[in-house]
Amino acid sequence: MISFHDILQIAGGMALLLFSMKIMSTGLELAAGDRLQVILKRATSNRFLAVLVGIIATIALTSSTAVTIITVGFVNSGLMNLVQSIGVIMGANVGTTFSSQLIAFRIDAYAPLFIFAGAVMYLFFKRKSVKNIGYVVLGFGILFFSISVMGAPLKELSRNPEFNAMLVQFDNPLLALLVGFVFTAIIQSSSAAMGLLVTLHLSGVPLSFETSAFIVLGSNIGTSLTTVIASLPANRDSKRAALFHISYDIIGCAVFGTLIFFVPAILGWFETTWTEKARQVAMFHTLYNVAVMLLLLPFIKWIAVLMQKIVPLKEDEKNGKIHERKLLYLDTDIRQTPAFAVVSTARLEVCRMGKIANENLALALDSFFENSEDKANRALDNEKVINFLYHQISAKLVEINNMALSSNDAEKVGKMFKTLSDIERIGDHAENIAEYTLLVKDGNLKISDTAMEELRLLGNLTTEQAIRAINVYEVENINELPAIKSFEKEIDRLSVEFSGNHIERLKEKICDPKSGVIFIDMITDLERSADHAKGIAFSILPESKR
């Protein structure tokens, strides 16, 4: 008869299993997070490369959900298109099977060795790279130790007639499917769910292989639910990627669930090829995900088109008139996301704010040159969105700064505060220009044609500089920095020249003094906007090289 102590031991072992995966993920983020970001960004329209990238990233992070969320962020930023993201998500589903394969190797006897080696590396070495690797090794040790902790009570449980009678109920495929779905959705980790399932078989729990197979199918759908929830407050591309993720798993489950139900020989092949039940489950988990990937891989482009039709753009999103007063990428509990992924996500949010500020600068200038009160009011409304984003992103950056970050990520977060401030100041200058429009219109002020042409030229150069700066910041293209610097000098030169021209016009009484004040203020706003744009672009360099 199983005791209360045995139940506590199983619960404790499960907690250790989840904790070990978190430790491994964190250690790998710190050790290789930046490299993983580069790998993800280089996923091209070649669907096979995108799949490979998804597999590698998921094995490294031990989390297909984290990889999917990062991928969605890259789609939204324009660094990856929807077709590429679908390939990465397919690869992530295959990569997540690595953990169950690892557990099925029965190397839990070496758990103390891994724990000892990992602890020594983490506690007694000063080099961060060694400490991070030690943290990963420690995670592996705790993973295997969790299997040992659960092993004895699970074996005792396997001898319990009442428990075995209960397991018979799970012979219903639909019930087994539901159990896999619900359990994985609750713990938000298919890797951990599969780890527990493999451990049950290692302990001799008499669960039929058919039941385990349907639990695997349900677990695959359960892990995609997290992505769907995360995409609810996000934009259209996020919803499309999340919809694909859950549709992909449902289609795979429907096709192969039907096959194994009506063609038992498929499961029979697994049972004759591998004698151990734990290995059978691990191999089914892997080969099932590979089979679904191969089934849908040829149709990636058509799937992307289908997702766009199911989740179309709204009219106000098509014309770009409306910006939502909410975070798109950081509007989740960042504590549940890998640290390096959060830093990448924060960068996407900063880039989004920068693009909105640039659009608003162009809109404010249009309002001035067209003498449009409607555009001026829209620019003033957009400024409220920019201020909202500034405060919200700043608060999130403070949270991120308190996380366990690599030195490189910590430096990136520090720079983001300054970049965020530069973007917010560009927004303020756009607001000033929109207000000048209203002053000119209300006061019926006149500005000479020459002065307007000078402002138009300076405005075009400044908006071009701001757009180029955000692009440089987004893709970290240092080759564009000399052009940014040269452009900023030209804007400074023209600002001085046009201010001098204006003084001459005032002397000759060509311009009205009241409108002249607005002219000088606009020159100042544009020149300072260009300065802030330069600061945004040059923030990609280390402090010592600026």
C-alpha positions in Angstrom: 0.0 0.0 0.0 1.4 3.4 -1.0 1.9 5.8 2.0 1.5 9.5 2.3 5.3 9.7 2.4 5.5 8.0 -1.0 3.0 10.5 -2.4 5.1 13.4 -1.1 8.2 11.8 -2.6 6.6 11.6 -6.0 5.4 15.2 -5.7 8.9 16.3 -4.7 10.5 14.4 -7.6 8.1 16.0 -10.0 9.0 19.4 -8.6 12.7 18.6 -9.0 12.1 17.5 -12.6 10.5 20.9 -13.4 13.2 22.8 -11.5 16.0 20.9 -13.2 14.6 21.9 -16.6 14.4 25.5 -15.5 18.0 25.4 -14.3 19.3 23.9 -17.6 17.4 26.4 -19.6 18.7 29.3 -17.5 22.3 28.0 -17.7 22.1 27.6 -21.4 20.6 31.0 -21.9 23.5 32.6 -19.9 26.1 30.5 -21.8 24.8 30.7 -25.3 21.8 33.1 -25.4 23.3 35.6 -27.8 24.4 32.8 -30.2 20.9 31.4 -30.1 19.5 34.8 -31.1 21.9 35.0 -34.0 20.9 31.5 -35.1 17.2 32.3 -35.0 17.7 35.6 -36.9 19.5 33.7 -39.7 16.6 31.4 -40.4 15.9 32.1 -44.0 13.1 31.3 -46.4 14.8 27.9 -46.8 12.2 25.9 -44.9 14.7 23.1 -44.1 17.1 25.6 -42.5 14.3 27.1 -40.5 13.3 23.6 -39.2 16.9 22.9 -38.2 17.1 26.2 -36.4 14.0 25.4 -34.5 15.3 22.0 -33.4 18.7 23.4 -32.3 17.2 26.3 -30.3 14.6 24.1 -28.6 17.2 21.5 -27.5 19.3 24.3 -26.1 16.4 26.0 -24.2 14.5 22.7 -23.4 11.4 24.7 -24.2 9.5 24.7 -27.5 7.1 27.4 -26.0 10.0 29.8 -25.4 11.4 29.3 -28.9 7.9 29.8 -30.4 7.4 33.1 -28.4 10.8 34.4 -29.5 10.0 33.5 -33.1 6.7 35.3 -33.0 8.6 38.4 -31.8 11.0 38.2 -34.8 8.0 37.9 -37.2 6.5 41.1 -35.7 9.7 43.0 -36.0 10.2 42.0 -39.6 13.4 40.0 -38.9 11.5 36.8 -39.9 8.5 36.3 -42.1 5.5 34.0 -41.3 6.8 31.2 -43.6 10.1 31.1 -41.8 8.4 31.2 -38.4 6.3 28.1 -39.4 9.5 26.2 -40.2 11.0 27.1 -36.9 7.9 26.1 -35.0 7.9 22.7 -36.8 11.5 22.2 -35.7 10.7 23.3 -32.2 8.1 20.4 -31.9 10.9 18.0 -32.9 13.5 19.5 -30.6 11.3 19.3 -27.5 11.5 15.4 -27.7 15.1 15.5 -26.8 14.4 15.5 -23.0 12.4 12.3 -23.0 15.1 10.6 -25.1 17.6 11.7 -22.5 15.6 10.4 -19.6 15.0 7.0 -21.3 18.8 6.3 -21.3 18.6 5.2 -17.7 21.7 7.2 -16.5 20.1 8.3 -13.2 22.7 6.3 -11.3 25.2 9.0 -12.4 23.1 11.8 -11.0 25.3 12.5 -8.0 28.4 12.8 -10.3 26.6 15.4 -12.4 25.4 17.3 -9.3 28.9 17.3 -7.7 30.7 18.4 -10.9 28.1 21.1 -11.7 28.1 22.4 -8.1 32.0 22.6 -8.1 32.0 24.4 -11.4 29.3 26.9 -10.4 30.5 27.6 -6.8 34.3 27.5 -7.1 35.2 28.9 -10.5 35.3 32.6 -11.2 35.0 32.6 -15.0 31.3 33.2 -15.9 31.5 30.8 -18.9 32.6 28.0 -16.6 30.0 28.9 -14.0 27.2 28.9 -16.6 28.2 25.5 -17.9 28.4 24.2 -14.4 24.8 25.5 -13.9 23.7 23.4 -16.9 25.6 20.3 -15.6 23.9 20.8 -12.2 20.5 20.9 -14.0 21.3 17.6 -15.7 22.2 16.1 -12.4 19.0 17.2 -10.7 17.0 16.0 -13.7 18.4 12.4 -13.3 18.1 12.7 -9.5 14.4 13.5 -9.8 14.0 10.2 -11.6 15.6 8.4 -8.7 13.5 10.2 -6.2 10.3 9.2 -7.9 11.5 5.7 -8.8 10.9 3.8 -5.5 7.4 5.2 -4.7 6.3 4.7 -8.3 7.4 1.1 -8.2 5.4 0.6 -5.0 2.5 2.3 -6.7 2.8 -0.1 -9.7 2.1 -3.0 -7.3 -1.1 -1.4 -6.0 -4.2 -3.3 -7.4 -6.5 -0.2 -6.9 -4.0 2.0 -8.8 -3.7 -0.6 -11.6 -7.5 -0.8 -11.8 -7.6 3.0 -12.2 -5.1 2.8 -15.1 -7.4 0.6 -17.0 -9.8 3.6 -17.4 -7.1 5.4 -19.4 -7.3 2.7 -22.1 -9.9 4.9 -23.6 -8.0 6.9 -26.2 -10.0 10.1 -25.8 -9.5 10.1 -22.0 -5.8 9.5 -22.5 -5.7 12.3 -25.0 -7.5 14.6 -22.5 -5.1 13.7 -19.7 -2.1 14.5 -21.8 -3.6 17.8 -22.9 -4.8 19.0 -19.4 -1.6 18.0 -17.5 0.7 19.7 -20.1 -1.4 22.8 -20.2 -1.2 23.1 -16.4 2.5 22.6 -16.1 3.2 24.5 -19.4 6.0 22.1 -20.4 5.6 19.1 -22.7 9.2 18.2 -22.0 8.4 17.8 -18.3 5.2 15.9 -19.1 7.0 13.5 -21.3 9.8 13.2 -18.7 7.2 12.1 -16.1 5.6 9.7 -18.6 8.9 8.0 -19.4 9.8 7.9 -15.7 6.5 6.1 -15.0 7.5 3.4 -17.5 11.0 3.2 -16.1 9.4 2.5 -12.7 7.3 -0.3 -14.0 3.9 1.3 -13.8 1.6 -0.9 -15.9 0.5 1.8 -18.4 -0.2 0.3 -21.9 1.8 1.6 -24.8 -1.3 2.6 -26.7 -2.5 4.7 -23.7 0.9 6.4 -23.5 0.8 7.1 -27.2 -2.4 9.0 -26.9 -1.1 10.9 -23.9 1.8 12.0 -26.1 -0.6 13.3 -28.7 -2.6 15.2 -26.1 0.6 16.6 -24.6 1.6 18.1 -27.9 -1.6 20.0 -28.1 -1.3 21.1 -24.5 2.0 22.8 -25.0 0.7 25.0 -27.8 -2.0 26.4 -25.5 0.6 28.6 -23.7 1.5 30.3 -27.0 -2.2 30.9 -27.9 -2.8 32.6 -24.5 0.4 34.7 -24.9 -0.8 35.9 -28.3 -4.2 37.1 -27.2 -3.1 40.7 -26.4 -0.6 40.8 -29.3 -0.9 41.7 -33.0 -2.1 39.8 -36.0 1.2 38.0 -36.8 1.4 36.8 -33.2 -2.1 35.3 -33.5 -1.3 33.7 -36.8 1.9 32.0 -35.5 0.0 30.8 -32.4 -2.9 29.6 -34.5 -0.5 27.7 -36.7 1.1 26.1 -33.6 -2.1 24.7 -32.2 -3.5 23.8 -35.6 -0.3 22.0 -36.5 -0.6 19.8 -33.3 -4.3 19.2 -33.8 -3.9 18.1 -37.4 -1.0 15.8 -36.4 -3.0 14.4 -33.5 -6.1 13.8 -35.8 -4.1 12.1 -38.6 -1.8 9.9 -36.6 -4.3 9.3 -33.8 -6.7 7.9 -36.3 -3.9 5.8 -37.9 -2.7 4.2 -34.7 -6.3 3.6 -33.6 -7.3 1.7 -36.8 -3.8 0.3 -37.7 -2.5 -1.2 -34.4 0.5 -2.6 -36.3 2.1 0.8 -36.2 2.3 0.6 -32.4 3.3 -3.0 -32.7 6.3 -2.0 -34.7 7.5 0.2 -31.8 7.0 -2.6 -29.4 9.0 -5.1 -31.4 11.8 -2.7 -32.4 12.4 -1.5 -28.8 11.9 -3.8 -25.9 11.8 -1.3 -23.0 8.5 0.6 -22.6 10.3 3.8 -21.7 12.3 3.7 -24.9 9.1 2.9 -26.9 7.4 6.1 -25.5 10.5 8.3 -26.1 10.9 7.0 -29.7 7.2 7.4 -30.4 7.3 11.0 -29.1 10.3 11.8 -31.4 9.1 9.9 -34.6 5.6 11.2 -34.3 6.8 14.8 -34.3 9.2 14.1 -37.2 6.3 12.4 -39.1 4.0 15.4 -38.6 6.8 17.7 -39.7 7.4 15.7 -42.9 3.7 15.6 -43.6 3.2 19.3 -43.5 6.6 20.6 -44.5 5.8 20.7 -48.3 2.8 22.9 -47.6 4.4 25.7 -45.5 3.6 28.5 -48.0 0.0 27.5 -48.4 -0.4 27.2 -44.6 1.0 30.7 -44.2 -1.6 32.0 -46.7 -4.4 30.1 -44.9 -3.3 31.7 -41.5 -3.4 35.2 -43.1 -7.0 34.5 -44.4 -8.2 33.2 -41.1 -6.6 36.1 -39.2 -6.8 39.1 -41.7 -5.7 42.6 -41.0 -8.4 45.1 -39.9 -8.8 48.3 -42.0 -7.2 50.5 -39.3 -4.2 48.2 -39.2 -3.8 48.2 -43.0 -3.6 52.0 -43.2 -1.5 52.3 -40.0 -3.7 55.0 -38.6 -4.2 53.5 -35.2 -1.5 52.5 -32.6 -2.7 50.6 -29.6 -1.9 51.8 -26.2 -0.6 48.5 -25.0 2.6 46.5 -25.0 2.7 43.9 -27.8 5.7 41.9 -26.8 6.1 42.4 -23.1 2.5 42.1 -22.2 3.1 38.8 -20.4 4.6 37.6 -17.1 8.2 37.9 -18.0 9.3 35.7 -15.1 8.0 32.7 -17.1 10.1 33.5 -20.2 13.9 32.7 -20.6 16.0 35.7 -19.7 17.7 36.2 -23.1 14.3 35.8 -24.8 13.0 38.6 -22.6 15.9 40.9 -23.6 15.1 40.2 -27.3 11.4 40.8 -26.7 12.2 44.1 -24.9 14.3 45.2 -27.9 11.3 44.5 -30.2 9.1 46.7 -28.0 11.7 49.5 -28.0 11.9 49.2 -31.9 8.1 49.4 -32.1 8.0 52.5 -30.0 10.8 54.0 -32.2 8.9 53.4 -35.4 5.7 54.9 -33.9 7.7 58.0 -32.8 9.2 58.3 -36.3 5.8 58.0 -38.0 4.5 60.6 -35.6 7.3 63.0 -36.5 6.4 62.6 -40.2 2.7 63.1 -39.4 3.4 66.3 -37.4 5.5 67.7 -40.2 2.7 66.9 -42.7 0.2 68.6 -40.4 2.4 71.8 -40.4 3.1 71.9 -44.1 -0.5 71.1 -45.1 -1.9 73.3 -42.3 -4.0 70.3 -41.3 -5.7 70.5 -37.9 -6.9 66.9 -38.2 -3.3 65.5 -38.7 -2.0 67.7 -35.8 -4.7 66.3 -33.5 -3.8 62.7 -34.6 -0.2 63.4 -33.9 -1.1 64.7 -30.4 -3.1 61.5 -29.8 -0.1 59.4 -30.9 2.1 61.2 -28.5 0.0 59.8 -25.6 0.6 56.3 -26.9 4.4 57.1 -27.1 4.4 58.3 -23.5 2.4 55.3 -22.3 4.9 52.9 -24.0 7.8 54.9 -22.5 6.6 54.4 -18.9 5.4 50.8 -19.5 8.6 49.6 -21.2 10.8 51.4 -18.6 9.0 49.5 -15.8 9.5 46.2 -17.6 13.2 47.0 -18.1 13.6 47.5 -14.4 12.1 44.0 -13.9 14.4 42.5 -16.5 17.4 44.2 -15.0 16.7 42.3 -11.8 16.8 38.9 -13.6 19.8 36.6 -14.0 21.4 38.1 -17.1 24.6 37.4 -19.0 27.0 40.3 -19.0 26.2 41.0 -22.6 22.4 41.0 -22.0 22.9 43.2 -18.9 24.8 45.8 -21.1 22.0 45.7 -23.7 19.3 46.4 -21.1 21.4 49.3 -19.7 21.6 50.8 -23.3 17.8 50.3 -23.8 17.1 52.9 -21.0 19.1 55.5 -22.9 17.6 54.5 -26.3 14.1 54.6 -24.9 14.7 58.2 -23.6 16.0 59.3 -27.0 12.9 57.9 -28.7 10.6 59.6 -26.2 12.3 62.9 -26.8 11.7 62.6 -30.6 8.1 62.0 -29.7 8.1 65.2 -27.6 9.6 67.2 -30.5 6.9 65.8 -32.9 4.3 67.0 -30.3 5.8 70.5 -30.4 5.6 70.6 -34.2 1.9 69.5 -34.1 1.2 72.3 -31.6 2.9 74.8 -33.9 0.4 73.8 -36.6 -2.5 74.7 -34.3 -0.8 78.0 -33.3 -0.3 79.0 -37.0 -3.9 78.0 -37.8 -5.5 79.7 -34.8 -3.4 82.9 -35.2 -3.7 83.0 -39.0 0.1 83.4 -39.1 2.0 83.6 -42.4 5.4 82.0 -43.0 7.3 83.0 -46.2 7.6 80.5 -49.0 11.4 80.5 -48.6 11.2 79.7 -44.9 8.7 76.9 -45.6 11.0 75.4 -48.2 13.9 75.5 -45.7 11.8 73.8 -43.1 10.6 71.2 -45.6 14.1 70.3 -46.5 15.3 70.1 -42.9 12.2 68.1 -42.0 12.7 65.6 -44.8 16.4 65.1 -43.8 15.5 64.7 -40.1 12.7 62.1 -40.7 15.1 60.2 -43.0 17.7 60.3 -40.3 15.3 59.0 -37.7 14.0 56.1 -39.9 17.6 55.1 -40.7 18.6 55.2 -37.1 15.9 52.9 -36.0 16.7 50.5 -38.8 20.4 50.5 -37.7 19.4 49.9 -34.1 17.0 47.1 -35.1 19.5 45.0 -37.2 22.7 46.3 -35.4 24.3 47.4 -38.7 27.5 49.2 -37.7 28.3 49.8 -41.4 25.6 52.5 -41.5 27.0 54.5 -38.6 29.4 56.7 -40.6 26.5 57.8 -42.9 24.4 58.5 -39.7 27.2 60.7 -38.4 27.7 62.5 -41.7 23.9 63.1 -42.0 23.7 64.6 -38.5 26.5 67.0 -39.3 24.7 68.2 -42.5 21.5 68.8 -40.5 23.5 70.8 -37.9 25.1 72.9 -40.7 21.8 73.5 -42.4 20.2 74.5 -39.0 22.8 77.2 -38.5 22.5 78.3 -42.1 18.7 78.5 -42.1 18.7 80.3 -38.7 21.0 82.9 -40.2 18.9 83.2 -43.3 15.9 83.8 -41.1 17.6 86.7 -39.2 18.2 88.4 -42.6 14.6 88.0 -43.5 13.5 89.5 -40.3 15.8 92.5 -40.9 14.3 92.9 -44.3 10.8 92.5 -42.8 10.1 89.7 -45.2 8.9 87.5 -42.3 6.5 88.3 -39.4 8.3 88.2 -36.0 5.5 86.0 -34.5 5.8 83.3 -37.2 9.6 83.8 -37.0 9.6 82.5 -33.4 7.8 79.3 -34.6 10.4 79.0 -37.4 13.3 79.1 -35.0 11.6 76.7 -32.6 11.0 74.2 -35.4 14.6 74.4 -36.5 15.6 73.6 -32.9 13.1 70.7 -32.7 14.3 69.2 -35.9 18.0 69.6 -35.1 17.5 68.0 -31.6 15.5 65.1 -33.1 18.4 64.4 -35.4 20.7 64.4 -32.4 18.5 61.9 -30.6 18.3 59.7 -33.8 22.1 59.6 -33.9 22.1 58.6 -30.2 19.7 55.7 -31.0 21.9 54.4 -33.9 25.2 54.7 -32.0 23.8 52.9 -28.9 24.7 49.6 -30.7 28.4 50.4 -30.1 30.1 49.7 -26.7 30.4 52.9 -24.6 34.2 53.1 -25.3 33.8 53.2 -29.1 31.1 55.9 -29.4 
